[in-house]
């Protein structure tokens, strides 16, 4: 239920920001469409800790700051490689192990790897991520495991340690 | 508008455009589909980020700024997913990455580019 309310608020905020109109008719139409969307999402059973992860909002903001810094640094490194006359690339395929407990954590980690230029996640099989790296430097950076550690910090639940928290009990009771 | 903001805005626009061009050059210069994805990765992180941030400063505190920020956010969430889908499709379609000779991955014939 908490997830549904939160999803509705986020959707309505998004609707307000995108429309920019504040007349009564349009506001009520917006509320009606938000309610319809939340109802459809509830029927599809996608409102849970994975579809709408409110439990990691604040840690995710901290993580984004670090990730954006990493993205800028990696961009400069890859841009230098591309613009170099001889293009010193060494494409490698490496395997890294994800230490996150939940699938959501794996998705965050895989997407963070892909978002950083120089490394692309090409396959995820449970805990094992296959990563294509453009240069050995990018591969080595990933091998240090700092990103993995930080993503594990993001998804760590202090209160609910089981991987499938109250999503089902909250929705159907 | 303040002259410092103007300089910052145009600086960001310039940097973003430069990274867009570099990403485009990368897509052309890099040898195969997996390496080209790294060039495209530059475009949808630094290129989009630089240009959109520059435009956000141009727009000031208006609703346009919020919309531009939303565009950055949506691109940052969707582009890695799309890139991963593309890479996975290429891998399952039988394209082998070049330089597949890492010790822990395939132990046999290292350079398997003759397979395709």
Interface residues (C-beta under 8 A of the other chain):
Chain A: X14 X17 X18 X20 X71 X72 X75 X78 X79 X82 X83 X87 X89 X90 X91 X92 X93 X94 X95 X110 X111 X112 X114 X115 X116 X117 X118 X119 X120 X121 X122 X123 X132 X134
Chain B: X19 X22 X25 X26 X29 X30 X31 X32 X34 X35 X37 X38 X39 X41 X42 X45 X46 X63 X66 X67 X70 X76 X77 X79 X80 X81 X83 X84 X87 X88 X90 X91 X97 X98 X99 X100 X101 X102 X104 X105
